[in-house]
Amino acid sequence: MTLIRSARALFWLGATLALAACSNNSNRALTAQVGVDTGVALTTAGSATSLLTSQTLALGATVENASNTAGVTWSVTGVGTLENITATTATFVAPASVTGSATALITATSVANPAQLASVALIVLGTPIIPSTTLFPGNVNVAYQAPVSAAGGDAPFTWTVLSGALPTGLALNGSTSAATYITGTPTAAGTYTFTLQSTDTMSRVAQVALTMVIKPQAACVLAGRYTFLFTGFRGGAAATHVGAISIDPSTGAVTGEQDYKDPHRTTPGETLTSGTCVNRETNTGVLTLKAASGPLVYNFAATPPTSSGVDPDSAELALISSGSDSGSGQLLRQDLTAAPTTPLTGNYAFGLLGVNSAEVHIGMAGRFTSSATGALSAGLVDSNDTTALVGAALAGSVTAPDANGRGTLALAAGSQTTTLAYYLVNASKMFLIDIDPTPNSNSATVRLGGQMTAQTGNVSATSFDNSAFATPSILSLFGSQGTIQPTAVMSLGRLSNASSSAGTIDAILDTADQATDIASETFTAQSYSVTANGRGTLALADTSSARSFAFYLDGTANGYIVEHGSEAGSAGFLEAQFQGPYPSPPPSGIFPPTMQDAFVSGTGYPQASGPITLNALLYLNYDALSSNFINGSFAIDPATGRGLGTITESGVGTNACSLYIVSKSRMQMLRFGTRAIDGTIEYIIQ
């Protein structure tokens, strides 16, 4: 395991599963107050958030600044029941039988003010099972760690290889927890099959058959062509970096092209030579990009291959930093097989996040149609910059991509102009950054980073209407306000139950607004509309706020969004939520309590220089979320895919979180902020 820490950015690598996360006798909460609260303090006996079947757990709730002594009402969603209920206390009774583990979401709501509430996820551990998983392939002579964990059960556990054999050089670590890991350094390439068995203290047995591929020795687990986008901070101010690289499969040599911008310099279209990609262990390593302007170095955690023995298609990045430098990004496999040799042609939507020349956070979203000559038409754009744009006419031009998939995009709306560099991920998706020149080293300009995608329509290939929200959408908003920490303003939520005829939609929103957290803010029958070109509007209003949004869709329930009138410059993304079937279907509903195989997580579009996190081989195992330096638990709602819970991470501490399942290979998590820590949105991907 490796821990790399700077003053404002935190980075963790390794593959050891945090054993406490799955130990059935461990307390996942570290303080007396547990869960997510808005005006209600919720406690459990011993700060416990997990218990065995048939056990009971005492709960307490206190309304903050209460106007009377009416106390709270109690509710439970999921397994178990509540007994001995009073205005301030209740007792949770776990069910007598559970396979694996199951979750109960306990909510205490103030009688005097129902907007004040608190929730906590309790994990009930039952008969142990070991979920099937695909192990990340190893490489000869590269250190390897792969976690395997049981859901449920009563410690201590005994782990054995029941049949077959582990790859030469690897062994079980001897754990007596509900989690073990395969560790060592493989010495021989090949495909290995074996069965692991775990026996708990009650002699209950769980087994799983696994296959592991050991690949020949290589300099780097990444190989081939990739496109990347980084956003973060250099010298304490916003910076962006985008490019396309080729990694030699045998030597790890890196070549390619990049565009970079920080407050002091803009370096467009630089050639990359003599870079390196070097393994650290399992799916982690160091990526060094070298250009005439100087090197940039990233830690990476690669996602599991899409099939055994195939090179990873993506990775999460974190800047290896010094001083106030920090940031994160994504690396995606580049496919140029269908790349155009002429200017981009067709309908496109785009979204950009960043800062203006005064370091104030802003967002932008828009769309256009481009012709074979590169001229743009039917363009529209919205932004929440100091001089806002609302459905403004957009003109400009786009160039053809070069051999690395790089081209430029010139945009003009009213008196505002900008030049962007784009890098193709594939023929329908590209990363963008602003490359307008920096006048001098002491005069900053706008810095924007984001994405552009081809529009496919939901009515026809070129047309949209209100039925574009026939499927739910996960909404993420990134913003920042002020200069005194915490500054981040982050929201994660879900749009659902759209009525295309009435033009109404429901929403639930979780927000980390600097030092204020708002969980489960519910909006019912809110107004929305979608025009044929994919531009739409959305209004969210409740008793405390009224918010106005413009969005641009690239497909059904998917696209880019910007909030008008937002002091935090909030803008972000809409992602269509996959409605199944999932590999591990729940007993009822759509979304599962457990997700198959390993994920990788990293901070998405950081709005403050810390904390920045990167976690390799992360698992959502029957409501327990865990990796090498992280453990937590979530109550996943099978009807919505939304989870509420708590995360504890080395170096960061304990945060209340909300989690949304987006698809079989993607989740998003909002870490609520505190008075000392900025809230973040993290991408959890396969």
N, C-alpha and C positions, 0 to 999 in steps of 0.2 A: 504494500500500500504506500502511496505517496501523498504527502500533504504539501501544497505550495500555497503560501499566504502572503499577500501584500497588505499595505496599510488599509486599502479600501476594497480590494477585490479578494475573494476567496475561491480556491479551486481544489477539488478533490478528485483523485484518481485511485483506481484499484477496483477489485471485483469482490472483495470479501463482504458477504451479507452481514449487516449489523445484527448480531445474534439476539440482542435484547428485543429486537422488533418482533421476533416470532416466538420468543420464550413465553409460554403460557402463564408464567408466574410473574412476569415483569410488569411494572407500571409504566405505561407509555407517557403519562403526563408527569411533569417535573414540579409543578406547583399545586397549591391547594385549589386554585381556581382552574377549571378545565373547560375545554370546548371553545365555541365562538360566541361572544356576547355582545349585545347592544343594550346597555342599561340594566342588565341583570347579571349578577355574579353567581355562577353555577359551580358547585363543589361535589366531589364524591369522596367516600370514605377512603382514606389513604391515598387520595389522588389517583385511584385505580381507574383504568379505562378498559380493562379486560378481565374476564372471569370465566369459570368453568360452568358447564351445564348444571342446572338445579341450584346454583349458588345465588345469593342475594347481595345487593350492593345498596348502601344508604346514599341518598342524594339530598342536597340542600340548595336552596336558592334565596338570594337576597336582592330585592329591587333597589337600585341605586337612586337616591334622591326621591324616594317615594312620597307621593302626596297624601297617602293614607296607608292603612295596615292591611289592605285587601290581599296582598301577597301575589301569588302566581297561580296559574292553572298549568297542569302537567299533561303531556301527551307522549306517546311512544309510537314510532313507526318502525316496522320490522318485527323481529322476534321478541318474545318475552312479554311480561305484563308489569304494571305498576300497582303496588299495594300500599296501604297505610298512608294514603295521600292526605296532606294538610296544605295550608296556604304557603308553607315554607319548606316542607320536606316530603319525601316519597321514598319508597323502596322498590328497586328494580328486581324482578324475579326472572332469572334466566330459564329458558325452556329445558325440559328434561332430556331432550334428544336433539342433537345437531350433527350433521355430517360435515366434517371439516370445521369451518367457523362461519358464524353468521353475525349480523350487525343489528343493533337497535339504536335508533336515533331518538334521544330524549330531548324534549323541548320544554322549557319553562317560560311562560309568557305572562307579563305583568297584567294584572286585572285592571289597574288604573289606566295604563297606557299600553295597548297591545303592540305598539311599535317597539317597545322594549322587550327583548327576549334573549334567551341563551339556549344553545344546543350543544350536545356532546354525543359523539359516537362511541358506543360500548361494543366490544367484540366478545362474543360468546364462543368459547373454544370447545369443540365436541370431538367425535370420533376422528382420529387423524387420517388424512389423505395426502398424497403427494401429487400435485397437479402435473400433468404432462408438460414438458418444456423442450424447446430446441436449444441445445447448448451452442454457444458461440464457438466457431472453429478455432483450433490452436495452430500455432506455427512451431516447427522444430526449433529448439534452442531459444524460444521466447517464453519468459515467465508467464504462467497461466493460473488463473483462479476462476472457478465457476461455481456460483452458489446453487444449492438445491435445498428446498425447504418444504416442510410438512405444514399443512393447515390443520389447526386443532391439536388435540393430544395433550398429555400431561407430562411435563419433564420430570426426571431426566430421560433422554432418548438414547437408544443405541443404534448406530448407523453401520451397515455392512454392505459389501458387494455380494449380492446373493448369487449371481451367475454372470458369466462373461468375465471380462477383464478390462480395467482402466488402461488407457494408453501408457506405454512405457515411459516412466519418469513422473507419472502423476499418482496421487494417493488422496484418500479422504483425510481431513484434518483432525479427526478424533473428537469432534464436537459431541457434547451430550445435550445440546439445545435442540429445538425444533428445526434448526437450520444447520447444515453442514456445507462444506465446500470442497470441491476437487481442486487440488493445488499442486504445484511443482513446475518442472520444465520438461516438456515432451521431447523425446529424443528420436522418435521414429514416425515417419509419415504413414498415414493409412486411415481406414474407417473402422471404428471400434464400437461394438454394441455390448451393453451390460445392463443389469438390473440392480437398482439400489433398494435396500429395505431399511425402514425405520420402525423401531419398536419403542413404545412409550412405557412409562412406569407402571401402567395398568396392563401391560402385555398385549396391547392392541397394535396390530401390524399394518403398515402402509408400504406399498411397493410402487416403483415406477421403472419402466423400460426406457433406456436412453441410448442415443447414438451420438458419437463425437467424431468429427473429422479433424485430423491433424494434417495440416498442409506443409509442404516443404519449407525450408528456411527461407525467409524473405526479409528485406530491410524494413518493410512497412506493411501493415495490414491493409492500407489503402493502396489501390493501384488503378491506373487508367486516368480518364479525364473527369474533372469536377469543376463546378462553378460554386463560388462562395460569396457570402455577404456578411460583413461585420459592422456592428454599430456599437459605439462606446465612448470612451473618454481618453484623450491624450493631453497631458499638461493640465488636467482638470476641466477641460472643455470638450464639447461634443466632437467626435471624429467618425468618419465612415471609410469603408474599405471594401472593394468588390473586385472580382477577377475570375479568370479561368486558368486552371492549371492542369498539367499532365504529370502523373507520377509514374516513374519507371518501375515495373513490377519486380525487377530483380535487384536494382540498386537503390531505389527510393529517391533518385534524383528528381528534382522538381523544376519544371520550366513552365512558361506561360505568359500571361499579360495581366496587368492590374491597373485600377484607378484608385487613388487615395486622396482624402481631404481631411484636414484638421484646421484649427483656427489660424494656423500660421502658413500653411502651404496647400496647394492643389497640384497633384502630379497625375495628369491623365495619360492613359495609354502607355504605361511603362512596360518594358520587356522584363520578364522574370527569368533569371538564369542562375544556375549553381545552387538552387535551393535544395533542401533535404526533407525527407519524411522518415522518421525513425520510430520504431516500436518502443513502448515502455513495458506494458504487459497486457496480455489478452487482447482487448479491443482499444487500447489507449496508446498514445504516443505524442510526438512533438513534430509540428509542421513549421519549417522555416522557409520564408519567402524572401528572396533577395533581389533587389533592384538597385539602380544607380542612386536612388534617394535614400537607401539604407534598408536593413532587414526588419521584418516583422515576424514575430514568433508566436505560435499558438499551440496550446495543448488541445488535443482532440480526443473524443470518445466516439468510436464508430458504432453505428447501429448494427444489429444482427443481420447477416446476409439473408436475402430473400429465399434462398434455398441452400442446402448443405454444400459447402465448398465454393460458393460464389463470393467474390469480393464484395465488401459493404457498399451500399448505394448512397449512404449519407453519413454524416457525422455532426455532432455539436462541437463548437469551438469556444475557447476562452483564451483571451490574450494573456500571455506570460508578461506580467506587468512589473513596473517599478514606479515608486512614488505614487502619483495619483492616476496613472494609466490603468485602465481596466476596460472590459467589454466582452461581448460574446457574439456568436454568429452561427450560421448554418452552412454546411458544405453538402452539395447535392451532385450526384453523378450527372455529367453532361452528355447529352445525346444530340449529336449534330447530323444524324443520318437524314433528317428531313429539313435541315436548316436551309433557308433561302439564300440564294446568291445575289438577289436583287433586294431593294428596300422592302421591309416588312409590309405585307399586304393583308388587309382585313380589318376586323373590329377588335379593339383592345380596351381593357379597363386597367386602371393602375391605382396604387395607393402609396403615399410617401409619408414618412415620419422624420422629425428632426428638429432643428432650431433655426431661428432667423439670425441675422447678424448681431442682434442684441442678446443672443443666447436664450431667447424665450422659446419654449417648446411650441411647435406648430404641426399641423397635419394637412394633407392635401389628398384629394381623390378625384378621379375623372375618367373620361373615355374619349375615344376618337376612332375614326375610320381612316385608314391609310391606303393610298393608291400605289400602283406599280412604279410610279415616278418618285414616291416618297413624300408626296404632299398629303397633309392631314385635312380632313373635312369632318363636319358634323361633330366637332369637339365640344365638350363641356367640362367644366372643372369647378370644384368647391374647395375652399380652404378656410382655415380659421386664423390666418396670419393677422397682423395688426390691421392691414387693409384686407378685409375679408372678401372672398369670392363666393357668390351664391349662384350656382348654375350658370356661370359665366361662359361666354363663347371662347373656345380654345382653337388656336391655329398653330401651324408649325410644320415641321418636316422630320423625316426619319431616314437614316442611311441604311445601307445593306450591312450585314455583319461581316467581319473579317474571318480569317481562318480559325481564330479563337472564339468566335461567336460574339465578338464585341462590335457594337455600333453606337451611334449617337442619336439623340432625340432632342430637337429644339422645340420648346413650347412657348406660346405667347397668349396671354389673356389680359385684355385691357392694356395697362402700362407695365404689367409684370411679365418678365421673360426669364427663362431658365434653360440651361443646357444640361442634359442628363447623358450619362453613359449607361448602356444596357449590355448585359451578358446573357446569352441564351443558356437556360438550363435544358430546354428542348424547344421544339418549334412553337409551342404554345405558352411557355413560361419563361420569364427572364427576371433577373435582379437588376435594380436601378440605383444609381446615386447621382446627386448633383455634382457637376464639375465646373461650374462657373469659376473663373480665376479668382484667387485671393489677391487683392490689390497690393498688399505688402505684408510683412511678417507681423505687423502690429494692427492690422485691420481685418477682422474676421468677416466672412460672408455666410450665407445660408449653407447649412449642411443637412442634406436629406438622403434617406435610404429607404428602399422599399421594393415592391414587386410590380410586375405587369404581366397580364395573362390575356389570352385570346377569349373573346366573348363567344359563347355557344348558344345563348338564348334558352328560354324554357318553353316558348310557344313554337318557335321555329329556329333555324340556325342563326337568325339575325334579329329575333324579336322576343320581347319580354312582356309580361303583364303581372297583375297581382297574384296570380297562381304560382309565381316564382317561390313563394314561401309555403308551398304545399308540404314541404318537409321542414323540421325544425332547423334552426341555425344557432351556432355558438358565436357569441359576440365578444370580442376582446378590444379594450380601449387602453391606449397608452398615453399618459400625460405627465407633466411636471409643472410645479408652481412654486415660485419664490426661490430664495437662496439659502434659507435656514433649514437644515435637515430635521425631519424627513421632507423631501420635496415631491416624491413620486405620487401620482394619482392614477391608480390602475383599477380597471373594472373588467369583470368576467361574468358572462351571463348567457341566457338562452332565450331565443324567440321561438314561440310555438303557437299552435291553435289559431293559425291565420284564417280569417274569413275573407276570401278574395272578393266576394260580392259586397260585403259591408266595409271592406277596407280597414279591418281591425285585426290586432294581433296581441297576444299576451307576452309578457316578459318577466323574467326574474333576474336580478342583478346583484352581484356581490362587489363591493367597492372598498379599496384601501385608499382613502383620501388623506394623504399625509399621515397624521397621527390618529385619524378617526377611521374606524372600521364600520362598515354597514353591510350586514349579511342578510340575505334572503329578502331584498327589497322587491316587492311584487307589484306588477303593473298589469291591469286587466283591460282588455278591449281598447288598446291604444291605436291611434290613427296611423295608417301607413298607405303609401301608394307607390306603384312601379310603372314607369312609362316604357314605351316600346324599345327605347335605346338602352335600357338597363339602369337609368338613373331613377332613384326613388327617394322618398322622404319618410321620416319616422319621428313621431312625437311621443315622449314618455313623460307622464305627469302623475304625481301623487300629491298628498297633502303637504309635502315639504319641498317639492321641486317641480320644475317644468323644463324639459330638455328637448332640443331640436337637432335632428341629424339629417344629413344627406348621405346617400350611399350609391355605389355603382356596382352592379352585379356582373360577374363573368359567366354565371350559370345559375342553376337552381339553388337559392338560399346561400350563395357564395359570392364574395367580392370584397369591397373596400368601403370604409365608413369614416366620416368626419363629423365632429360635433360642433355646430355653430354656437357662438357665444360662450365657449368653454374657456375659462381663465387659465386652465391647464393645457390648452391646445390639444385636447383629447382627440385621437383618431386611431383607427386600427382596422380590424378585419372581421368579416363574416365568413364562417366555415359551415358548410352543410353537414349536419349530424347524421351519420350512418344509422339506419333504423333496423339493421340486422339482416340475416341471422348472424349471431356471434358464436364463436367456437365453444364457449361455455355458457349456454343459455340459462337464464335465471329460472327459478320455479314458476315465477309469474312476471309479467312485464316484458321489457325488451332488453334492458342492459344488464350485463352480468356483474356479480360481485368480485370476480377474478378475471384477469386478463392473461392470455397465454404468452409465454416466452418473455424474454428480457426487453426492456426499453432503455433508452438513454435520455437523460434530461439536462436541460440547460436554460439559463435565463434568456428570455426573448425580448429583444429591443429594450435594453436596460435604460431606465430613466434617471438613474443615479449611479454614481461610480462604485457603489457597493450596497448590499452584497451581490456579487456575481457568482453563480454556482454552476458546476458541471458534475453530473453524477453518471458513472458508468454502470451498466448492468443493473438497472432499477426494475423492481418487480411489484406488481399489484397482485398480491396473493391472498385471495379471500379477505379483502378489505384491509389487509396490512400492506402499507407501502414501505419498501425497504431497499437499501443499497449499501455500499461500503461505509458511508458516514451519515446515513439518514435512516430514521425509523418513524413510523406514524401509522395512524389508522383512520379509515374513512367509512362512513355509512353511505353506501351507494344506493340511490333511489332507482329501482329497476324500471320505473316508468319514464324517468327523465335523463338518466345517466349522470346526474349531479350528485356529488358527494360532499360531505362536510366533515371536517376532522382536524387533526393536529399533527404537525411535523416537528421532529427534533433533529437538528443537524449540527455536527461538530463545527465549532467556530461561529455559528450563526445563532444558535439557541433554539427556543421553542416558539413556533408560530402557529396560530390558527390558520386554516386553509380551506378553500373550496376547490373541488376538482370536477372537471367535466369530461366524460368520455365523448370524443369526437368521432372515432372510428375504431376498427379493430387494431389499427396501428398508430393511433394518435390520441393523446389526452392533453388537456391543458390544466394547469394548477395556478391559482392565485394564492400567494402568501400574503396575508394581511400584515400591515405594517404595525410598528409600535412607535413610541416617542423617540426611540433610538435607532430603529431599523426601517428602511424604506420597504414598501410593498413591492412585490415583483410578480410577473406572470412568467411561468416556466412552460416550455414546450417539452412534452414527454412523448418520444417518438420511437418507432421501430424502423 
